[in-house]
Amino acid sequence: MTIGRSLPESTVGGSPRFLAMDATRGLALLGIFFVNAAFMGMPLMESVNNAVPSSEGPISVAVWAFTTTFCTGKFFPLFSLLFGMGLAMMFLSAQRNGRNFAAAYARRLAGLATLGFLHVALLWYGDILLVYAIIGIAMFLMVSLSPRLLAWSALALYLLTIAISLPVGLLMQMGGGTAEPVKIDTDAPLFLQWIEVLSSPLSMADPRLSELEVAILGTGPFWQAALVRVVQYMLTAPFIVLAMAPLILACFCVGTAMVKAKIGAVDTEAQREATARWTGRFIAAGAFVGLPMSIASVSIQASAWPSVAPGIAEAASFALASAGGPLMSLMYLSLVIRLCQRVGNASSPAAIVIDAFARLGRIGLTGYLASTLCMSVFMAHWGLGMFGQTTWAERFVLVLLIFGGLLAFAGIWTRVFAVGPLEAVLRSVTYLRWPWSAAMPSSPSDSSPPPPSV
């Protein structure tokens, strides 16, 4: 698959390596959507606390347990792995063709940062694109390293993540103590009331903060909702820097190393053996280390420990999740790689599912932002205004309905166009040319690297 060409009639006929990247990206969109739906539909502090929703009934508790065990902290590392793989392909392609990688990469990061800022201001504070653009600057200095040095760098960053996860978890639980709620001017605009509560001694521990957030995001007006989102992004930035940045950079390194070491490639017997060996190790690490850590983390949250040792219990749970999540991300990627290598008949049920996810993954940037837009139709004041009024079970259903619509859209779009609409804009900024083409490839065996996608 080359730049400027659309997917073949069935993506299963293409390179298993690139098919796996696209299919994994499609899976990651679903997984991260399950996680993000809570933040899109609930006040910030309720989402951060992530308490068991016992009052919502057993179905919501089951959805919470599934999301927290298998999705939370697993899919942003998976996206980061894919970003690193795309970065390596962009770097190697520039080397082969004698292009200026630094200039193209700088333009790409600037494009991502712009889209990320617009995402925050217009739709949702939980954007990842701006974070990738900032952390991606560090990867410019590391992309030329050997696979071995990238792997060691990733290990050091992963261990750093584990080391700081417990104190970061404790910081996340710090509240306003026993301070009394301050009086606020109830005649002022809701945003100014929200700022008054936020800047009070109780700050985020004041329940009025969530009440005002629901009122602003659920009823508007737009300028107040936009300001709340921007302030919330600034509030979460220290957490991102401390807890997420080292892990994201580690995953960038692993993804880049995997492409440079040709893990996932099947062109030669040596590549097939290396892919089988490493994916087997990743699956074992995820299944026998990462998953038990995730289960232990969820068990702590669901136990009586948080009420007995508040703060410490939540911090321990966060530390276990931080350590186990990346291992499960590697497991998910490895399982998809192996599945894509084994799919033969393009009309088999497995191949049809892989094809659908790969088509959405191929337009992953468009799919990521479209998922936020669609959920905002339900949650935002300019839509149905359901923010703060839905249960875990209801949001789960909304995610499945929206994701089904995105799969259908991607299936139609990629049979006509080479790239998604937002991918076209980002790549035109990156390469200073419009990458649009409606031409189908002459052969489904065309396996040259696709351009990197978010």
Protein Blocks (a to p, Z undefined) as FASTA:
>chain_A
ZZhiacdfblklmcfklmmmmmmmmmmmmmmmmmmmmmmmpcfklmmnopaffknojklm
mmmmmmmmmmgoplmmmmmmmmmmmmmmmmmmmmmnopafklmmmmmmmmmmmmmmmmmm
mmomkbfklmmmmmmmmmmmmmmpcfklmmmmmmmmmmmmmmmmmmmmmmmmpcehjadc
ddddfkbcfklmmmmmmmmmnlmmlmklmmmmmmmmmnopfklmmmmmmmmmmmmmmmmm
mmmmmmmmmmmmmmmmmmmnopoiakbmklmmmmmmmmmmmmmmmmmmmmmmmmmmmmmm
mmmklmmmghjlmmmmmmmmmmmmmmmmmmmmmmmmmmmmmpmblmbmklmmmmmmmmmm
mmmmmmmmmmmmmmmmmmmmklnopghiacfklmmmmmmmmmmmmmmmmmmmmmmbmbdf
klmmmmmmmnopafbdfbdcfbfklccdcdddZZ
